[in-house]
Structure formats: structure tokens, C-alpha cells
Amino acid sequence: MKIEFDENYIYLENGNKMIELNKIIGIKWNRILYQSGGIKEKIKLPNFYFMNKNWIELKKLICSKKK
């Protein structure tokens, strides 16, 4: 799974699924936690996430939006 995103969304499944960055409530290890319809959801990414340069950039972007 390739991690793609812009300043508003994370795109998963080749762009077929989008998550708004302002809905993300946490990010750690290989999981992204977010709110969807008032329910906490999570996405588990493959274990190679830590080798993906985009993962580091995504974490920085999410942390900066939480401030």
C-alpha cells in the first residue's frame, strides 16, 4: 500500500478511499485512528510503513494540524 496525501486528505486503496486529515485523532506505529460518523475507526497499514518516506511526512503534517 502506497501512502498518498495532500494537505486535506489521505488517499488509500489507489484513491478509492479518502480520510480527511482533520478527522484523524491519532497516528502511531502502523495504525491511523480517525473519527467517522461519530465512531472511532482505525486503519492498519502494512508493516513496511516505517520504510516509507511519505509516512514520516504524513506524521509531521498530522501533528502540525493538531496544534
PDB file of N, CA, C and O in Angstrom, chain B, residues numbered from 101:
ATOM      1  N   MET B 101       0.849  -1.178   0.000  1.00  0.00           N
ATOM      2  CA  MET B 101       0.000   0.000   0.000  1.00  0.00           C
ATOM      3  C   MET B 101       0.890   1.235   0.000  1.00  0.00           C
ATOM      4  O   MET B 101       1.764   1.384   0.854  1.00  0.00           O
ATOM      5  N   LYS B 102       0.664   2.095  -0.943  1.00  0.00           N
ATOM      6  CA  LYS B 102       1.405   3.352  -1.016  1.00  0.00           C
ATOM      7  C   LYS B 102       0.625   4.416  -0.252  1.00  0.00           C
ATOM      8  O   LYS B 102      -0.593   4.519  -0.393  1.00  0.00           O
ATOM      9  N   ILE B 103       1.316   5.196   0.546  1.00  0.00           N
ATOM     10  CA  ILE B 103       0.675   6.255   1.317  1.00  0.00           C
ATOM     11  C   ILE B 103       0.714   7.528   0.480  1.00  0.00           C
ATOM     12  O   ILE B 103       1.790   8.039   0.171  1.00  0.00           O
ATOM     13  N   GLU B 104      -0.448   8.035   0.116  1.00  0.00           N
ATOM     14  CA  GLU B 104      -0.543   9.286  -0.619  1.00  0.00           C
ATOM     15  C   GLU B 104      -1.438  10.234   0.155  1.00  0.00           C
ATOM     16  O   GLU B 104      -2.406   9.808   0.786  1.00  0.00           O
ATOM     17  N   PHE B 105      -1.114  11.527   0.108  1.00  0.00           N
ATOM     18  CA  PHE B 105      -1.901  12.514   0.838  1.00  0.00           C
ATOM     19  C   PHE B 105      -1.616  13.903   0.307  1.00  0.00           C
ATOM     20  O   PHE B 105      -0.628  14.126  -0.393  1.00  0.00           O
ATOM     21  N   ASP B 106      -2.490  14.829   0.646  1.00  0.00           N
ATOM     22  CA  ASP B 106      -2.254  16.245   0.417  1.00  0.00           C
ATOM     23  C   ASP B 106      -2.584  16.953   1.724  1.00  0.00           C
ATOM     24  O   ASP B 106      -2.682  16.299   2.762  1.00  0.00           O
ATOM     25  N   GLU B 107      -2.758  18.270   1.702  1.00  0.00           N
ATOM     26  CA  GLU B 107      -2.991  18.960   2.980  1.00  0.00           C
ATOM     27  C   GLU B 107      -4.375  18.730   3.558  1.00  0.00           C
ATOM     28  O   GLU B 107      -4.652  19.171   4.673  1.00  0.00           O
ATOM     29  N   ASN B 108      -5.264  18.041   2.820  1.00  0.00           N
ATOM     30  CA  ASN B 108      -6.622  17.809   3.309  1.00  0.00           C
ATOM     31  C   ASN B 108      -6.996  16.345   3.512  1.00  0.00           C
ATOM     32  O   ASN B 108      -7.809  16.039   4.384  1.00  0.00           O
ATOM     33  N   TYR B 109      -6.426  15.441   2.734  1.00  0.00           N
ATOM     34  CA  TYR B 109      -6.847  14.040   2.748  1.00  0.00           C
ATOM     35  C   TYR B 109      -5.679  13.066   2.696  1.00  0.00           C
ATOM     36  O   TYR B 109      -4.599  13.387   2.200  1.00  0.00           O
ATOM     37  N   ILE B 110      -5.923  11.867   3.221  1.00  0.00           N
ATOM     38  CA  ILE B 110      -5.075  10.699   2.989  1.00  0.00           C
ATOM     39  C   ILE B 110      -5.835   9.851   1.984  1.00  0.00           C
ATOM     40  O   ILE B 110      -7.038   9.636   2.128  1.00  0.00           O
ATOM     41  N   TYR B 111      -5.139   9.374   0.975  1.00  0.00           N
ATOM     42  CA  TYR B 111      -5.763   8.551  -0.063  1.00  0.00           C
ATOM     43  C   TYR B 111      -5.272   7.120   0.080  1.00  0.00           C
ATOM     44  O   TYR B 111      -4.069   6.865   0.115  1.00  0.00           O
ATOM     45  N   LEU B 112      -6.215   6.192   0.163  1.00  0.00           N
ATOM     46  CA  LEU B 112      -5.895   4.780   0.313  1.00  0.00           C
ATOM     47  C   LEU B 112      -6.562   3.987  -0.804  1.00  0.00           C
ATOM     48  O   LEU B 112      -7.458   4.484  -1.487  1.00  0.00           O
ATOM     49  N   GLU B 113      -6.121   2.777  -0.976  1.00  0.00           N
ATOM     50  CA  GLU B 113      -6.694   1.874  -1.981  1.00  0.00           C
ATOM     51  C   GLU B 113      -6.728   2.538  -3.353  1.00  0.00           C
ATOM     52  O   GLU B 113      -7.761   2.577  -4.021  1.00  0.00           O
ATOM     53  N   ASN B 114      -5.551   3.065  -3.759  1.00  0.00           N
ATOM     54  CA  ASN B 114      -5.412   3.729  -5.063  1.00  0.00           C
ATOM     55  C   ASN B 114      -6.396   4.873  -5.255  1.00  0.00           C
ATOM     56  O   ASN B 114      -6.903   5.083  -6.357  1.00  0.00           O
ATOM     57  N   GLY B 115      -6.663   5.607  -4.195  1.00  0.00           N
ATOM     58  CA  GLY B 115      -7.545   6.764  -4.265  1.00  0.00           C
ATOM     59  C   GLY B 115      -9.021   6.452  -4.113  1.00  0.00           C
ATOM     60  O   GLY B 115      -9.851   7.359  -4.172  1.00  0.00           O
ATOM     61  N   ASN B 116      -9.367   5.186  -3.920  1.00  0.00           N
ATOM     62  CA  ASN B 116     -10.773   4.815  -3.765  1.00  0.00           C
ATOM     63  C   ASN B 116     -11.320   5.135  -2.380  1.00  0.00           C
ATOM     64  O   ASN B 116     -12.535   5.191  -2.194  1.00  0.00           O
ATOM     65  N   LYS B 117     -10.447   5.343  -1.416  1.00  0.00           N
ATOM     66  CA  LYS B 117     -10.871   5.684  -0.055  1.00  0.00           C
ATOM     67  C   LYS B 117     -10.089   6.917   0.382  1.00  0.00           C
ATOM     68  O   LYS B 117      -8.870   6.987   0.221  1.00  0.00           O
ATOM     69  N   MET B 118     -10.814   7.892   0.939  1.00  0.00           N
ATOM     70  CA  MET B 118     -10.185   9.118   1.405  1.00  0.00           C
ATOM     71  C   MET B 118     -10.553   9.340   2.868  1.00  0.00           C
ATOM     72  O   MET B 118     -11.676   9.065   3.291  1.00  0.00           O
ATOM     73  N   ILE B 119      -9.589   9.840   3.628  1.00  0.00           N
ATOM     74  CA  ILE B 119      -9.827  10.205   5.028  1.00  0.00           C
ATOM     75  C   ILE B 119      -9.404  11.651   5.187  1.00  0.00           C
ATOM     76  O   ILE B 119      -8.286  12.017   4.826  1.00  0.00           O
ATOM     77  N   GLU B 120     -10.295  12.481   5.728  1.00  0.00           N
ATOM     78  CA  GLU B 120      -9.950  13.871   5.976  1.00  0.00           C
ATOM     79  C   GLU B 120      -8.913  13.950   7.093  1.00  0.00           C
ATOM     80  O   GLU B 120      -9.053  13.293   8.125  1.00  0.00           O
ATOM     81  N   LEU B 121      -7.879  14.750   6.884  1.00  0.00           N
ATOM     82  CA  LEU B 121      -6.838  14.876   7.903  1.00  0.00           C
ATOM     83  C   LEU B 121      -7.392  15.446   9.197  1.00  0.00           C
ATOM     84  O   LEU B 121      -6.914  15.088  10.273  1.00  0.00           O
ATOM     85  N   ASN B 122      -8.388  16.325   9.122  1.00  0.00           N
ATOM     86  CA  ASN B 122      -8.927  16.896  10.367  1.00  0.00           C
ATOM     87  C   ASN B 122      -9.781  15.906  11.145  1.00  0.00           C
ATOM     88  O   ASN B 122     -10.195  16.209  12.264  1.00  0.00           O
ATOM     89  N   LYS B 123     -10.057  14.729  10.586  1.00  0.00           N
ATOM     90  CA  LYS B 123     -10.795  13.662  11.289  1.00  0.00           C
ATOM     91  C   LYS B 123      -9.851  12.708  12.020  1.00  0.00           C
ATOM     92  O   LYS B 123     -10.300  11.864  12.796  1.00  0.00           O
ATOM     93  N   ILE B 124      -8.546  12.840  11.773  1.00  0.00           N
ATOM     94  CA  ILE B 124      -7.578  11.938  12.398  1.00  0.00           C
ATOM     95  C   ILE B 124      -7.370  12.342  13.852  1.00  0.00           C
ATOM     96  O   ILE B 124      -7.105  13.504  14.159  1.00  0.00           O
ATOM     97  N   ILE B 125      -7.496  11.359  14.740  1.00  0.00           N
ATOM     98  CA  ILE B 125      -7.335  11.635  16.174  1.00  0.00           C
ATOM     99  C   ILE B 125      -6.033  11.057  16.717  1.00  0.00           C
ATOM    100  O   ILE B 125      -5.636  11.387  17.834  1.00  0.00           O
ATOM    101  N   GLY B 126      -5.372  10.213  15.961  1.00  0.00           N
ATOM    102  CA  GLY B 126      -4.111   9.649  16.417  1.00  0.00           C
ATOM    103  C   GLY B 126      -3.418   8.883  15.311  1.00  0.00           C
ATOM    104  O   GLY B 126      -4.044   8.398  14.369  1.00  0.00           O
ATOM    105  N   ILE B 127      -2.110   8.788  15.453  1.00  0.00           N
ATOM    106  CA  ILE B 127      -1.321   8.037  14.491  1.00  0.00           C
ATOM    107  C   ILE B 127      -0.131   7.454  15.241  1.00  0.00           C
ATOM    108  O   ILE B 127       0.642   8.179  15.868  1.00  0.00           O
ATOM    109  N   LYS B 128       0.003   6.150  15.168  1.00  0.00           N
ATOM    110  CA  LYS B 128       1.145   5.514  15.821  1.00  0.00           C
ATOM    111  C   LYS B 128       1.387   4.154  15.205  1.00  0.00           C
ATOM    112  O   LYS B 128       0.475   3.483  14.722  1.00  0.00           O
ATOM    113  N   TRP B 129       2.614   3.785  15.239  1.00  0.00           N
ATOM    114  CA  TRP B 129       3.053   2.525  14.647  1.00  0.00           C
ATOM    115  C   TRP B 129       2.472   2.371  13.258  1.00  0.00           C
ATOM    116  O   TRP B 129       2.734   3.211  12.397  1.00  0.00           O
ATOM    117  N   ASN B 130       1.716   1.363  13.013  1.00  0.00           N
ATOM    118  CA  ASN B 130       1.153   1.177  11.672  1.00  0.00           C
ATOM    119  C   ASN B 130      -0.363   1.368  11.663  1.00  0.00           C
ATOM    120  O   ASN B 130      -1.069   0.724  10.888  1.00  0.00           O
ATOM    121  N   ARG B 131      -0.858   2.252  12.525  1.00  0.00           N
ATOM    122  CA  ARG B 131      -2.300   2.498  12.606  1.00  0.00           C
ATOM    123  C   ARG B 131      -2.608   3.989  12.535  1.00  0.00           C
ATOM    124  O   ARG B 131      -1.894   4.823  13.093  1.00  0.00           O
ATOM    125  N   ILE B 132      -3.684   4.292  11.836  1.00  0.00           N
ATOM    126  CA  ILE B 132      -4.214   5.640  11.792  1.00  0.00           C
ATOM    127  C   ILE B 132      -5.594   5.574  12.438  1.00  0.00           C
ATOM    128  O   ILE B 132      -6.457   4.819  11.991  1.00  0.00           O
ATOM    129  N   LEU B 133      -5.800   6.356  13.481  1.00  0.00           N
ATOM    130  CA  LEU B 133      -7.079   6.407  14.196  1.00  0.00           C
ATOM    131  C   LEU B 133      -7.818   7.665  13.764  1.00  0.00           C
ATOM    132  O   LEU B 133      -7.236   8.750  13.727  1.00  0.00           O
ATOM    133  N   TYR B 134      -9.104   7.522  13.436  1.00  0.00           N
ATOM    134  CA  TYR B 134      -9.872   8.670  12.969  1.00  0.00           C
ATOM    135  C   TYR B 134     -11.342   8.526  13.334  1.00  0.00           C
ATOM    136  O   TYR B 134     -11.814   7.437  13.660  1.00  0.00           O
ATOM    137  N   GLN B 135     -12.059   9.650  13.274  1.00  0.00           N
ATOM    138  CA  GLN B 135     -13.498   9.679  13.550  1.00  0.00           C
ATOM    139  C   GLN B 135     -14.244   9.573  12.226  1.00  0.00           C
ATOM    140  O   GLN B 135     -13.895  10.243  11.254  1.00  0.00           O
ATOM    141  N   SER B 136     -15.252   8.747  12.191  1.00  0.00           N
ATOM    142  CA  SER B 136     -16.104   8.627  11.005  1.00  0.00           C
ATOM    143  C   SER B 136     -17.543   8.454  11.476  1.00  0.00           C
ATOM    144  O   SER B 136     -17.898   7.424  12.049  1.00  0.00           O
ATOM    145  N   GLY B 137     -18.357   9.459  11.234  1.00  0.00           N
ATOM    146  CA  GLY B 137     -19.750   9.391  11.671  1.00  0.00           C
ATOM    147  C   GLY B 137     -19.887   9.281  13.172  1.00  0.00           C
ATOM    148  O   GLY B 137     -20.813   8.633  13.660  1.00  0.00           O
ATOM    149  N   GLY B 138     -18.976   9.904  13.924  1.00  0.00           N
ATOM    150  CA  GLY B 138     -19.029   9.868  15.376  1.00  0.00           C
ATOM    151  C   GLY B 138     -18.452   8.598  15.989  1.00  0.00           C
ATOM    152  O   GLY B 138     -18.495   8.427  17.207  1.00  0.00           O
ATOM    153  N   ILE B 139     -17.919   7.716  15.170  1.00  0.00           N
ATOM    154  CA  ILE B 139     -17.357   6.451  15.647  1.00  0.00           C
ATOM    155  C   ILE B 139     -15.852   6.450  15.402  1.00  0.00           C
ATOM    156  O   ILE B 139     -15.387   6.878  14.345  1.00  0.00           O
ATOM    157  N   LYS B 140     -15.096   5.967  16.381  1.00  0.00           N
ATOM    158  CA  LYS B 140     -13.647   5.826  16.196  1.00  0.00           C
ATOM    159  C   LYS B 140     -13.376   4.646  15.274  1.00  0.00           C
ATOM    160  O   LYS B 140     -13.861   3.538  15.501  1.00  0.00           O
ATOM    161  N   GLU B 141     -12.603   4.899  14.244  1.00  0.00           N
ATOM    162  CA  GLU B 141     -12.209   3.871  13.290  1.00  0.00           C
ATOM    163  C   GLU B 141     -10.691   3.783  13.280  1.00  0.00           C
ATOM    164  O   GLU B 141     -10.008   4.698  13.739  1.00  0.00           O
ATOM    165  N   LYS B 142     -10.171   2.696  12.763  1.00  0.00           N
ATOM    166  CA  LYS B 142      -8.723   2.614  12.597  1.00  0.00           C
ATOM    167  C   LYS B 142      -8.398   1.865  11.314  1.00  0.00           C
ATOM    168  O   LYS B 142      -9.122   0.973  10.873  1.00  0.00           O
ATOM    169  N   ILE B 143      -7.290   2.265  10.748  1.00  0.00           N
ATOM    170  CA  ILE B 143      -6.770   1.607   9.560  1.00  0.00           C
ATOM    171  C   ILE B 143      -5.418   1.050   9.928  1.00  0.00           C
ATOM    172  O   ILE B 143      -4.564   1.764  10.454  1.00  0.00           O
ATOM    173  N   LYS B 144      -5.223  -0.205   9.656  1.00  0.00           N
ATOM    174  CA  LYS B 144      -3.933  -0.834   9.903  1.00  0.00           C
ATOM    175  C   LYS B 144      -3.196  -0.905   8.577  1.00  0.00           C
ATOM    176  O   LYS B 144      -3.681  -1.486   7.606  1.00  0.00           O
ATOM    177  N   LEU B 145      -2.029  -0.311   8.556  1.00  0.00           N
ATOM    178  CA  LEU B 145      -1.207  -0.317   7.355  1.00  0.00           C
ATOM    179  C   LEU B 145      -0.234  -1.492   7.404  1.00  0.00           C
ATOM    180  O   LEU B 145       0.043  -2.023   8.480  1.00  0.00           O
ATOM    181  N   PRO B 146       0.276  -1.895   6.267  1.00  0.00           N
ATOM    182  CA  PRO B 146       1.262  -2.984   6.251  1.00  0.00           C
ATOM    183  C   PRO B 146       2.477  -2.614   7.093  1.00  0.00           C
ATOM    184  O   PRO B 146       2.741  -1.434   7.320  1.00  0.00           O
ATOM    185  N   ASN B 147       3.201  -3.597   7.546  1.00  0.00           N
ATOM    186  CA  ASN B 147       4.345  -3.367   8.426  1.00  0.00           C
ATOM    187  C   ASN B 147       5.496  -2.619   7.777  1.00  0.00           C
ATOM    188  O   ASN B 147       6.400  -2.166   8.479  1.00  0.00           O
ATOM    189  N   PHE B 148       5.492  -2.475   6.459  1.00  0.00           N
ATOM    190  CA  PHE B 148       6.587  -1.751   5.830  1.00  0.00           C
ATOM    191  C   PHE B 148       6.385  -0.235   5.893  1.00  0.00           C
ATOM    192  O   PHE B 148       7.178   0.507   5.314  1.00  0.00           O
ATOM    193  N   TYR B 149       5.334   0.245   6.589  1.00  0.00           N
ATOM    194  CA  TYR B 149       5.061   1.675   6.684  1.00  0.00           C
ATOM    195  C   TYR B 149       6.267   2.463   7.147  1.00  0.00           C
ATOM    196  O   TYR B 149       6.478   3.590   6.698  1.00  0.00           O
ATOM    197  N   PHE B 150       7.066   1.890   8.043  1.00  0.00           N
ATOM    198  CA  PHE B 150       8.172   2.631   8.631  1.00  0.00           C
ATOM    199  C   PHE B 150       9.286   2.872   7.622  1.00  0.00           C
ATOM    200  O   PHE B 150      10.167   3.698   7.863  1.00  0.00           O
ATOM    201  N   MET B 151       9.263   2.168   6.502  1.00  0.00           N
ATOM    202  CA  MET B 151      10.279   2.369   5.476  1.00  0.00           C
ATOM    203  C   MET B 151       9.810   3.373   4.420  1.00  0.00           C
ATOM    204  O   MET B 151      10.577   3.738   3.529  1.00  0.00           O
ATOM    205  N   ASN B 152       8.574   3.813   4.513  1.00  0.00           N
ATOM    206  CA  ASN B 152       8.002   4.700   3.516  1.00  0.00           C
ATOM    207  C   ASN B 152       8.252   6.149   3.929  1.00  0.00           C
ATOM    208  O   ASN B 152       7.798   6.582   4.988  1.00  0.00           O
ATOM    209  N   LYS B 153       8.971   6.893   3.097  1.00  0.00           N
ATOM    210  CA  LYS B 153       9.288   8.288   3.385  1.00  0.00           C
ATOM    211  C   LYS B 153       8.016   9.116   3.573  1.00  0.00           C
ATOM    212  O   LYS B 153       8.001  10.052   4.372  1.00  0.00           O
ATOM    213  N   ASN B 154       6.954   8.780   2.844  1.00  0.00           N
ATOM    214  CA  ASN B 154       5.696   9.518   2.972  1.00  0.00           C
ATOM    215  C   ASN B 154       5.093   9.375   4.363  1.00  0.00           C
ATOM    216  O   ASN B 154       4.408  10.285   4.829  1.00  0.00           O
ATOM    217  N   TRP B 155       5.333   8.255   5.034  1.00  0.00           N
ATOM    218  CA  TRP B 155       4.804   8.047   6.387  1.00  0.00           C
ATOM    219  C   TRP B 155       5.338   9.116   7.329  1.00  0.00           C
ATOM    220  O   TRP B 155       4.580   9.677   8.121  1.00  0.00           O
ATOM    221  N   ILE B 156       6.623   9.403   7.253  1.00  0.00           N
ATOM    222  CA  ILE B 156       7.238  10.418   8.113  1.00  0.00           C
ATOM    223  C   ILE B 156       6.644  11.790   7.810  1.00  0.00           C
ATOM    224  O   ILE B 156       6.322  12.547   8.726  1.00  0.00           O
ATOM    225  N   GLU B 157       6.501  12.106   6.531  1.00  0.00           N
ATOM    226  CA  GLU B 157       5.915  13.387   6.148  1.00  0.00           C
ATOM    227  C   GLU B 157       4.462  13.481   6.598  1.00  0.00           C
ATOM    228  O   GLU B 157       4.022  14.539   7.048  1.00  0.00           O
ATOM    229  N   LEU B 158       3.716  12.390   6.481  1.00  0.00           N
ATOM    230  CA  LEU B 158       2.321  12.378   6.913  1.00  0.00           C
ATOM    231  C   LEU B 158       2.220  12.611   8.415  1.00  0.00           C
ATOM    232  O   LEU B 158       1.378  13.392   8.860  1.00  0.00           O
ATOM    233  N   LYS B 159       3.057  11.953   9.199  1.00  0.00           N
ATOM    234  CA  LYS B 159       3.030  12.149  10.657  1.00  0.00           C
ATOM    235  C   LYS B 159       3.295  13.606  11.013  1.00  0.00           C
ATOM    236  O   LYS B 159       2.633  14.159  11.891  1.00  0.00           O
ATOM    237  N   LYS B 160       4.258  14.234  10.341  1.00  0.00           N
ATOM    238  CA  LYS B 160       4.560  15.641  10.601  1.00  0.00           C
ATOM    239  C   LYS B 160       3.364  16.522  10.265  1.00  0.00           C
ATOM    240  O   LYS B 160       3.028  17.428  11.028  1.00  0.00           O
ATOM    241  N   LEU B 161       2.718  16.266   9.129  1.00  0.00           N
ATOM    242  CA  LEU B 161       1.566  17.052   8.724  1.00  0.00           C
ATOM    243  C   LEU B 161       0.423  16.912   9.722  1.00  0.00           C
ATOM    244  O   LEU B 161      -0.196  17.906  10.101  1.00  0.00           O
ATOM    245  N   ILE B 162       0.144  15.696  10.145  1.00  0.00           N
ATOM    246  CA  ILE B 162      -0.943  15.477  11.112  1.00  0.00           C
ATOM    247  C   ILE B 162      -0.642  16.157  12.442  1.00  0.00           C
ATOM    248  O   ILE B 162      -1.520  16.785  13.034  1.00  0.00           O
ATOM    249  N   CYS B 163       0.589  16.035  12.909  1.00  0.00           N
ATOM    250  CA  CYS B 163       0.969  16.690  14.168  1.00  0.00           C
ATOM    251  C   CYS B 163       0.842  18.208  14.058  1.00  0.00           C
ATOM    252  O   CYS B 163       0.416  18.857  15.014  1.00  0.00           O
ATOM    253  N   SER B 164       1.199  18.782  12.924  1.00  0.00           N
ATOM    254  CA  SER B 164       1.112  20.235  12.765  1.00  0.00           C
ATOM    255  C   SER B 164      -0.346  20.688  12.711  1.00  0.00           C
ATOM    256  O   SER B 164      -0.645  21.796  13.154  1.00  0.00           O
ATOM    257  N   LYS B 165      -1.253  19.883  12.192  1.00  0.00           N
ATOM    258  CA  LYS B 165      -2.679  20.245  12.109  1.00  0.00           C
ATOM    259  C   LYS B 165      -3.351  20.160  13.476  1.00  0.00           C
ATOM    260  O   LYS B 165      -4.367  20.819  13.700  1.00  0.00           O
ATOM    261  N   LYS B 166      -2.805  19.362  14.396  1.00  0.00           N
ATOM    262  CA  LYS B 166      -3.409  19.194  15.717  1.00  0.00           C
ATOM    263  C   LYS B 166      -3.111  20.395  16.618  1.00  0.00           C
ATOM    264  O   LYS B 166      -3.770  20.568  17.643  1.00  0.00           O
ATOM    265  N   LYS B 167      -2.140  21.217  16.259  1.00  0.00           N
ATOM    266  CA  LYS B 167      -1.750  22.351  17.114  1.00  0.00           C
ATOM    267  C   LYS B 167      -2.702  23.500  16.975  1.00  0.00           C
ATOM    268  O   LYS B 167      -2.522  24.532  17.622  1.00  0.00           O
TER     269      LYS B 167
END
